[in-house]
């Protein structure tokens, strides 16, 4: 499919737009759903290892994440959905927050510990 070729070529914006078009056109036909599930299996192959490593840099490749989340949203909740969801769970969460808000995410600081009151 066009989305798989786009992901392989690193054209992540194009891949996202292809997958997004399914949402605009309505639910993908059953034949396309099978192709989407095969795409998830292909993404787990060694050929796509460089793409998977780019998931560790979400700020540098935001459309890669958008494309993979679009793919996730199109899939029925089956084995392909579970495999892709598990893969996306490994993306650094704070980086994702920074993408959404447009600002740098900061790790929440802990409240300062209070000393126990002094004994009288």
C-alpha positions in Angstrom: 0.0 0.0 0.0 1.0 3.6 -0.3 1.2 4.0 3.4 3.7 1.2 3.8 5.9 2.5 1.0 5.8 6.0 2.5 6.8 4.7 5.9 9.7 2.7 4.4 10.9 5.7 2.4 10.7 8.0 5.4 7.9 10.1 3.9 6.0 10.2 7.2 3.9 13.2 6.4 2.6 11.5 3.3 2.0 8.2 5.2 0.0 10.2 7.8 -2.1 11.9 5.1 -2.8 8.5 3.3 -4.0 7.0 6.6 -5.9 10.1 7.6 -7.8 9.9 4.3 -9.4 6.7 5.4 -11.1 8.6 8.2 -12.4 11.2 5.8 -13.7 8.6 3.4 -15.3 6.5 6.0 -14.4 3.1 7.3 -11.9 1.2 5.2 -13.2 -1.7 3.2 -12.6 -5.2 4.6 -9.8 -5.8 2.0 -8.0 -2.7 3.2 -8.3 -3.7 6.8 -6.4 -6.9 6.0 -3.7 -4.8 4.3 -3.4 -2.6 7.4 -3.0 -5.6 9.6 -0.2 -6.9 7.3 1.4 -3.5 7.4 1.6 -3.8 11.2 3.3 -7.2 10.9 5.7 -5.7 8.3 6.6 -2.8 10.7 7.9 -5.4 13.1 10.3 -6.9 10.5 14.0 -6.1 10.5 13.6 -3.9 7.4 11.7 -1.3 9.5 14.1 -1.3 12.4 15.5 2.1 11.5 12.0 3.5 11.5 11.3 2.0 14.9 14.4 3.6 16.3 13.2 6.9 15.1 10.3 6.5 17.5 12.8 7.3 20.3 13.0 10.8 18.8 9.4 12.0 18.6 10.3 15.7 18.3 12.3 15.0 15.2 9.7 12.7 13.6 6.3 13.9 14.8 4.5 12.7 11.6 5.9 9.2 12.1 4.0 9.1 15.4 0.9 10.6 13.9 1.0 8.1 11.1 1.3 5.1 13.4 -1.4 6.4 15.8 -3.7 7.0 12.7 -3.0 3.4 11.8 -3.8 2.3 15.3 -7.1 4.1 15.3 -8.1 2.5 12.0 -7.4 -1.1 13.1 -10.1 -3.2 14.9 -9.0 -4.4 18.3 -7.3 -7.6 17.3 -3.7 -8.9 17.3 -2.4 -6.2 14.9 -3.9 -3.5 17.1 -2.4 -5.0 20.2 1.1 -5.3 18.6 1.1 -1.7 17.4 -0.3 -0.4 20.7 2.5 -2.2 22.5 5.1 -0.7 20.2 3.7 2.8 20.7 3.8 2.4 24.4 7.6 2.4 24.2 7.7 6.0 22.9 8.9 8.4 25.6 5.7 9.8 27.1 7.1 13.2 28.1 8.2 13.7 24.5 4.7 13.1 23.3 3.3 15.7 25.7 5.7 18.2 24.3 4.5 17.5 20.8 0.9 18.1 21.7 1.4 21.3 23.6 4.1 22.8 21.5 6.3 23.4 24.6 9.0 21.5 26.3 7.6 18.9 28.7 9.1 18.9 32.1 9.2 16.1 34.6 6.9 17.0 37.4 8.9 17.8 40.5 8.1 16.3 43.8 6.7 18.5 46.5 9.3 19.4 49.1 9.4 17.2 52.1 8.4 18.9 55.3 10.4 18.3 58.4 8.4 16.8 61.2 7.6 19.3 63.9 10.2 19.7 66.6 9.5 18.0 69.8 8.7 20.3 72.8 
